Amino acid sequence: MSKECIQVFARVRPCGDPANDFNGVAIDELDGHSLRFNLPPGVSSGVPATHHFNFSGIFWKDSEQTQIFDVVGRPLLEHALNGYNATLFAYGQTGSGKTFTIIGDGTRENAGIVPRAIEVVYEKKKQPDYQNLEIQISYLEIYNNVAYDLLTASPNKQMNKLEDLTKVTFVEKGNKTLFKDLLTEKSPTFESAHKLFWLGETARQKAATVNNKYSSRSHTIFTFHFTLETDTRKLKSQINFVDLAGSEKFGSLEGEVDQRKREARAINMSLHNLQQVIIGLNEKRSHIPFRDSVLTRFLKDSLIGNVKTSMIATISTNKNHIPESISTCRFGESVAEIQTKTSINEMEMSPKEVIERLRSEVARLREELASVRFGGSTSSDNLSAPTSLLSSRGRLSADESKELKERVDAYLNDDKQTLELSNMRQANFCLDYMKEIIKKNYSSSLQVSALAQKLKDSELKVTRLVNMMKERQKSRDAGESGISREAAFIQFRNTHEKYQEELSIHEQLKDVLKQAEALGDRAKQLRTQMDLLHNEISNLEEEDEEVSSELNNAEGIETNELQAKLERVQNLAVDKEVELEEITSEFNETVEKIGKSKELVAKLQKDIKQVREIVQNDFKEFWEKTILGYTNKEEPGTPSTPRKIPHAKYNSLRPLTPSK
C-alpha cells in the first residue's frame, strides 16, 4: 500500500473585464510551481505584501482544456482503470472556472475533463486487455445539504421540479460511506455514457449571479464504476469527478434573492465544514467533523480512504476577487499536506495455483516450441500445392503434383540429389512450391523466436516465485512470521535489466541538480549586486544634480574644483552603468541556463519514471497473479518501512512527491 500527498494544481482564469484585471498575479520566475501575489497597499493591509503558494503544477490563463486533462485527468483515469480508486475535485469561488474545467461549455473544443474521460474510457475498452471491462455510471447532486440522484431525471421531459429527483441517503458501514437509493446505470457504449452525462447536467441546479450567468448552485459528483475480469483476477474500482459549488457573497446574488441566499448559505456552510475537516486532518485531531455536512460525508473516503486524490484550485485575477483567490490558494496548500493510501482492489489466485499454472504454461510452450522447430519440416504433407499460381500456367494432375512435391523434398534434403524436369509446367510448379517452403520456414523462424522468448519469460516467473516461496519458508524456519516486503522487491528489482539504467540516470540527475543549485545561488548573488548597483547609480545621479547646482552658483577657483568633482561623479556613474549592464547580461544568461536545467531535470525525472514503471509493471504483472492469504492486494513496489508480516505484501515505489 503506497502513501502519497494529495496533488493540488492551480488554474488561473483570464479576467473577462480588462479594466478589473489584477496584474499582480504571476508564476514565479525561478520556481514554476509557485504562484506569486504582489499586493499593493490597502488590499490586505496598509503596506505592500507578497504571497507565495506552491502547487504540483500551475496552468496559466492561456492553458487549454486538453492540457488540463492530459496532466491531471488522464493519469487519475489510468489509475482507476488499473484497479485503484481515484477522485478529482475542483475548488474555487463562483466564476473562477470550476465547472468549465470539469464539464466544459458544451462544445467539443472546450470539452472539460469528464467528457474527455468518457471518450478515453471507451477507446480503452476497444483494446484487447479491456474488452471485458464493465462500466457503470452514477451522478449525484448535493443541493442545500440534501443529496439527489441526477440520473432519475426523465430523458423524455424537462425537469422543472427538484422533488422529481430521488433523494439519496448515506449509510455508514465500518470505515466506508455507502449511498442508499443512488442508481449505478450500466453503460456499455460511448453513446449511453454520453446520454447519461448530459441527462444529469440538464437536471442540476443553476442560477445567475454577478460573477457567473450560469452559476452552479450545487455540488455534483460524476462517478465511473469499473469492473474488469481476466482469467486470474477481478478488479473493481471507481473514479469520482467532483464539481464543487463556489462560495458567493450575498451582495452578488441576483434573481430570487431569498432562494439565492438560502443556496449561498448552504454552499458556504458546506465549504466551511470542508475547511474544518482539512484543518482537523492536518492537525491530526482525534475527532474529524465529517458528519457535519453531506459534502464532507461523501468526500471522507477521498480524503482518508483507499484512493488517489487530486484537486484543481481555480483562481480569478479580477481585482475584486483577489482576497477569495488567496483564500483558495491557502486552502489548496492545506489539502496538499494530506496523505492518502492506495491499494489495488482485486481477488487473485494463490501462489501454489499460480506456480502450477505457470509450470503448465512452460510445459505447453516447450511442446509448442519443439513442434515448430522439429515438426515443421518441408514435406508435402504440410504444404498444399500453389494452386493459385498453377491456374494460370496449366493445372497438373493430383498424382503428378504429389510426385513433384516428393521429388522437391528429396532434392532439398539431399545435396547429391538432382531435380530433373521434363517441361516448363513442372518447372513453374516446383519453383512456386519452393517459394511456399521458403515463406513457411521464415514464418516458422519468427514463431520460434517469439515462443522462445515467451518460454524464457515464463520460466523466469516460475523461478522468481519459487525463490520467494523459499524465502518465506526460511523465514518461518527461523521463527519469523514471513518474508520482509523489502527483500522480495529488491530481489526482483536487482535482477531486472532496467535497474542499472535507472541508477545511471539517477547519477546524471544528481549532477544536473547540483549544477542547477549553483546556478540558482549565482542568480541570487547577481540579483543582489544589481540591486546595489541600482542604488549606487541613483545616489550618483542625485550627487550629479547637487554638484551641477553648486557649479552654476560658483565663482573662481571653486568653479574648477566643482567641475572636476562633477566629472569624477559622472565617470563613476558611467562605470557603474557599464558594470550593471554586464551583471544584468550575466543574470539573464544564468536565468536562461536555469530554465534549460529545469527542462533537463524534467526529462530525466520522466526517464526515471518510465524506467521505474517498466520494473514496477513487470513486477506487477508477475506478482499480482498471486495472493498470499489476502484478497485486497497492495500495490507492488518498494516498501516504505521494513517489517515482517504473516503474508508477503509489496508496496509501490514511492513516486516523486511534488514540492510543496
N, C-alpha and C positions, 0 to 999 in steps of 0.2 A: 504494500500500500504506500503510495507516494504522497508527500505533503508539499504543497506549494502555495504561495500567496496569491490572492485574487489579482488578476491583471486588470488594471484600470487605464483606459485610453481616454484622451481628451479630443473632442471635435469642436473646432471654433467655427461658428456660423457667421457668414458675412452679414453686415448690417444693411437692411433694406433702405435705410434713410441715411445717406452720406453725411448730412449735416449733424447727425447724432452719433456718428461712428467714432468710437474712442480709440485713438491711435496709440495708446499706452500699453496695449497687449501685444506681446511678441514672444517668439520662441527664442530661448537663449542661444547666443551665437556659439558658445563653447560647449553647450550640452543640449543636443537636440531633443532630449526627453524632459526638458524643464520649460515651463511656461511662466513668463515674467509679466507682472502687472506693475507699471510705473504710475503711481497715483499722484496727482498734483495736490497742493494744499486744499483742504476743505472736503475732500472725498471721504477720508477716514479720520482725519484729524487736522490740526492747523498747520502741519508741516508735510512736505512730500514724503511718500512711503513707497517702498518696493517690496513686492511679494513674489516668491518663487515657489512653484508647485511641480513636483516630479510625477511623471506618468510612465507607463510602459510604452506608450507611443502617443504622438500628437499629430492630428490631422488638421492642417491649416484650412483657411477659408476656401481655397481652390480644390480641395480634395474631392474626388469623385466617388460615387456610390460603389462602384466596382472595387475601388481600392479599400474602402472600409470593409467590404465583405471578405476580400481576399486575406486581409491582415487579421481581422477579428473573428468574422463569422465562419469562414471555411475551416480553420483549424479546430474550432469547437465542434463543428458538424462532423468532421472526420473522426474526432474523438468519440462522439456519440455513436457513429456507425461502426466503430470498432468495439463497442460493448461497454462504454463508460457513460455515466450521466453528465450532463452539461447544462449550464444556464448562462444566458446573456441578458443583461438588463441595462436600459438607458435611463439616466438620471439627469435632471436639469430643470430650470424654471420654464414656465409656459412660453412658447415661442422660440425656444433655443434650438429646436431641430430634432427632438427625440423621435417623434412619430415619423418624420421624414427619413431618419436614419434606419429605423426598424421596419417601417412599412413602405415608404416612398410616397410618390404623388400620383400613383395610378398609371404612369407611363412606363414603357419598357426601359427607356434610357435611364430614368431616375428610380428604378425599382429598388426597394430597400432590402435589408438583409433577409427578411422572411421570404419574399417572392424568389429571391436568388437561391435561397436554401432549398426551396421546393423544387426548383429546376435541377439543382445539383443532385438531390436525393434520387430523383427518378432517372437521371442519367447514370448514376451509380448502380441503380437497380438493373440496368441493362448489362452490366459486367457479369462474367461467369460466377465470380465469388459471391455476388449479391443477388442472384436470381431468386433465391429462396427468402429474400428479405420481405417481412410482413410489416406494413406501415399502418399506423392508426394516428388519428389527429384529434386533439381536443382544443377548445378555445374558451377561455374563462375571462370574465369581466368582473372587476370589483368596483362598484359604484355606491357611493355613500356608505362605505364599510359593509356592503352586502355583496356576496358573490353570485354571479349569474352565469348560466351556460349559454354562450352566444350561438352554439350550433343547434339550439332548439328553435331558432327562428325559422319560419317557413319560407322556402325559396319562392313560393308562388304568390306571396302577398307582402305588401310593405309593412314593416314593423312600426307601429305607432305607439304602442304601449310597452313600457318596461315590464309590466306584470305578465306579459305573454311569454317571457323567458323563464326557464326553470331556475329556481334558487338552488345554490349549491351549499351544502353544509360540510363542516370539517370534523373528522374523527381522528383522535389520537390513538395510535396503535404502537406501543413501545416508543421508540425514538422517531417514528415516522408519522407524517401527517397524511391521512387519506381523505379523498374527496368523495362525498356521497352525492349521488344524482348528477355527476358530471359524465356526459357521454364521451366515449372514445370511438370515433367513427372510423371504420375500415376505409382505407383509401388506396386501392391497388394501382391507380393510374395518376398521371400528372393532372389530367383534366379534373378528376374527382377532388384531388387536393386543392387545386386552384379554385374550384367551385366552393369548397368548404371554407377556405380562407376568406374569400370575398363575401360569402354569406355572413360570416362573423363580423367583418368590417362594416357592413351596412347596418348591423344591429347595434354597434357600440355607441355610447353616448358622446355627443359632440355639441359644442356651443361656441358662440363668438365671444371673444374678449378683446381688449385693446391691443394686446400683444399678438393675438392669433385669431384669424377669422373662423377657423375650424379647430378650435382647441379641444383636445381630448379631455373629457370631464371624468374619466375613469382610468383605472389601471387595467391593462389587458395582458393575458399570458397565452401565447400560442405555443402548443406543445406537439412535437413529434414523438410517438412511441414506437420503438423499433424492436422487432424480434427476428433473429437470424439463426437458422438451424443449419448445421452441417452434419457430416457423418459421425463426428466425435464430440460435438458440443452444441450448446444452445445459449445464445447471447440475448440479453434483454436490457434495453437502455432507453433513455429519453433525453430530449433537449428542449429547454424552455426558452422562449424569446419573450422578454418582459418589457412592455412599453409603459413606463410609469407616467402618471399624470403629473403635470408641473405645478409647482406652488404658484399662487396668484394672490396679489393684494386685492382687497375688497374694492378699492378705488378704480381698478382697471376692468371691472366687470360690466357687461352690457346685457341688454335684454331683460328677462325676468329676474330682477336683482335679488329678490328673496331666494329664489331657487338657486341662482348662481352663488349666493352667499353660503347656502347650505352645502353646495357641492365643494366650494373652496374650503369651507371649514373642515369637511370630511377629508379632502385631499391633504390639506396642511397637517391635520392631526395624524393621518396615517404616515406621512413622511416624517413627522416629528417622532412618531413611535419607531420608525425605521432607524432614525438617527440615534435614539436611545438604545436600540438593540446593538448598533455598531459600537457605541461607546462602551456598553456593557461587555461586549466581546473583547474589545481592546484592553479594557481594564481587568478582564478575567473575573468579573463579578460572579458571585455564587448564583444569583438569580438574573436571568435574561428575560426581559418582558416580551417574549414572542406572542403571547396570547392577547396583548393589548389591542391588536387590530387584525383584521382579516389578511391584510397585505403581509405583515410580518409572520403570520402563521404559515402563509404559503412560502415565503422566502426562507423559512427556517432551514429546510433541507438544503437550500442553495448556499447557505452561509456556514453551516456546521455539518452537513451531511456528506454522503459519498458522492461528490460532484466536483467538476471543474467549472469554475465560475469566472466570468469576465464582466466588466462594466464599462460603458461608454458615458463619460461625463460631457454633456453638451453645453457649450459656452457661448454666450451672446456678448458681442462687443458694443452693443448700444450703451451709450454713456449712462442712461437711466437704469441699466441692469447690472452695472459693474459690481455693486455690493452682493447681489444674488449670485453672480458668476464666481466671485471669490469664495462665497459660501459653498457653492458646488464643488470647487477645487478642494476646499478643506475636507468636505465630506468624502471626496474621492481618495484623498490621502489616507483617511481613516479606514476606508474599505480595503485599501491596498495592504494594510497591516494584518488583515485576517488571513489565516491559513486554512485551506480545505484539504481533505483527503480524497484520493480517487483510487478505486479498485474495480477491476473488471467484474461484470455480472454474468456469470456463466456456470453451467454444470458440465462436468467433464468425466472422462474415463479414469480408472485407477491406474497407477504406474504399471502394475503387472499386466493389466489388459493392454496398455499401450505397447509394452515390450513384446508381448505375444503378437500383437497386430503388426508391429514393425518387423519382427522376425519372419512372419508370414509374408510380408511385403518383400523382404530381402530374398526369401526363397523363390517367390514368384518372379522377381526381377532377374534372378540368376538363371532360372529356366528360360525366361523370355530372351535374355541376352544370348544364352547358348543356342537357342533355336535360331536366332537371327544370324549369329556368327557361323554356325556349322550346318544348320538345316536349310539355309537359303542357297543351295547350290544352283548352278546354271544348268539345270536339267529341263528336258521338255515337259516334265510333269508340272513344273512351277511356272512355266511361261506359255502363254497362248500364242497362236500364230498371229502375226501382224496383219490381220485380215483387211484393215482399212487401207493399208498400202497395197495389198495384193489385188484389191478390186480394180485398180487402175492398170495393173500390169498383167492381168490374167490369173485366175484362180488355179491353184494346184489341188489335186485330189487329197482327201484326208490321209490316205496311206502315204502318198508322196511327201506331204508336209511332215508327217511323223518321221519318215525315213531321213529327210533332210535335217530336221532338228537333232536327231540322234547323231548324224554324221558331224554336225557342227559341234555338239557337245564333246564328241570324241576328239575332234580336231583341237578344241580349246584346252582339253585336259591332257593331251599327249603331244610333246614337242616334235616327235617323229612322224606324227600323223599328217597326211596330206588330204586336202579337200578338193576332190575332182567334181566338176560340174559340167553338164552337157549342153546347157543353153542359158540365155540371159534371164529367163523367168526364174530358174533355180538360183542364179547368181543374185538377183534382186531380192528373192525371198531370204536367202542366207544373210545378205547384208542387213536387211531390216531386222531379222531375228537377232543378229549380233548387237545391233543398236539397242534393242529391247533389253538384252542381257546387261549391257553397259549401264543403262538407266537404272535397272533394278539394283545392280551392285552399288551404284552411287547412293541410291536411296537407302540401301541397307547399311552402308557405311555411316551415314548420318544418324540412322536409327540406333546403330551400335553405340555411337558416341553419346547420344542422349541417354540411352539406357544405362551405359556405364557410369555416367555422372549421377544419374538418379540412384543407382545402386550404391555408389560411394557415399552419397548424402544419407541414405537410409542406414547404411552400416555405421556411419559416424553418429547418427542419432541413437542407435542401439547402444553403441559403446559409451556415449556420454551418459545416457540414462542408467545403464548398468553401473557405471562408476559412481554415480550419485547415490544409487541404492546401496552400493558397498560402503560409501562414506557414512550413510545413515546407520548401517549395521555396525560399523566400527564405533560410532558414537554411542550406540546402545550398549555394545560390549564394554565400553569404557565407563558405563554408568551415566552417560549423558542422555538428555531427553531427545536429542535429534541433531541433525547436521545444522551448522550455522548457516544463516542466509548468505553471509559474505562468501563463504568457501565455495558454494555451488556456482554462484555467478562468476567469481574470479576464475575458477577453473574453466568455465566456458569461454569467458572473455579472453583469457591469456592464450587460448589455442586458436583464436579467430584471426584470420589473415588481416583484417582491417584494424586490429588493435594497434599494431606498430604504426600504421598510417595516422591514427588518431594522436598517438604520442608525438609524432613528428610535427603535426600541425599545432599541437599544444605548445611545443618549444618555439615555433615560429610566432605564434600568437603572443607569447610572453615577451619576445624581443620587440615586437611591434608596440605592445602596450608600454614597455619601458621607454621606447623612443617617443611615443605619444605623450607620456607623462613628462619627459624632459622638454618637449615642445610646449606643453601647457605651462610649465614653470617659466620657460623663456618668454612666452607670450605675456604672462603676468608681469615679469620684470620690465619688458618693453612698454607695457601699458603704464606702469608706474613712472618710468623715465619720460614718457610722452606727457603725462600729467605735469611732472616737474618742469619740463621744458616750456609747456604752455604757460605756466605761472611765471617762469623767468622772463619769457618774451613779453608777457603782459606787463610785468614790472619795468622792463627796459623801455617799453613804449611809453609808460607813464613818466619815467625819468627823462625820456627824449622830449616830451611835451614841456616838462618843467624847465629843462636846460634851455630849450628854444625860447621859452617865455622870458627867462632871465637874460638871454643873449639879446633879445630885442630891446631891453631896457638898459643894457650895459654900455660902458664907455671905456676907451683907452685900453690899458693892459688887461683889465678884467675881461674885455671882449675876446682877446686872444686865448685866454685860459678857458673861457666857456666854450669857444669854438673847438678847441682841442678836446675838451670833455665830451662835447656833443658827438664829435667824430668817433671817440672811443665807444660811446654808448651805442651809436648806430652800427659800428663794425661788430661789436659784441652781439647785437641783436641779429645781424646777418649770419654770424657764425652759429648762433643758437637755432635760427630757422633752418640752416643747412643741416645741422645735426638732427633737428626734429624731422626733416624730410627723410633723412637716411634711416632713422629709427622707425618712422612710420612705414617706410618701404619694407624694412625687415619684419615689422609686426604683421603687415599684410601677407608677406610670404609665409610667415610662421603659421598664421591662421589657415592659409591655403594648405600647408603641409598637414596641419591638424585635421582638416577636412578629408584629405586623402588617406590619412592614417585611420580615421573613423570608418571610411569605406572599406579599407583593407581589413580592419578588425571585424566589421560586419560580415565580410566574405569568409574570413577564417572561422568565425563563430558558426556561420552557416555550414561550412565544410565539416566542422567538428560535429555539428548536429546531425548532418546527413550520415556521416560515418558511424556515429553513435547509434542512430536509428537503425542502420543496417544490422549492427550487432544485436541491438535490442529486439528487432523484428525476427532475426534468425533464432534468438533465444526464445522469443515469444512463440514462434511457430513450433519450435521443438517442445517447449515446456508447457504451453497452455493446453496441450493434448493430454496432460496428466493431471491427476488430482490426488493429493496425499492426505486424504481424510477430511476434506472440506469441499464445499460446493461454491462458495463465493470466493473465487480465486483472486489473489492480489496481483497487481501489475508487476511484471518481471523487471529486473534490473538491479542496480547497485543499492544495497540496503543502507539506511541512514545510520543505524547503530547495530553492532554485532550482538546477537543474543541467540540462545538456544530455545527451540520451540518443539512441541510434540511432533509436528509435521512440517516438512520444509516448505517455506513460502519465500517468494522472491519479490523484492521491491524494485521499482524502476530507477534507472539512473536519474538523479535529481537534475531537472533542467536548469539552465542558467536563469537565475532569478533577476528580473528587471530591476534596475537601480531605482531606489525609492528616495 
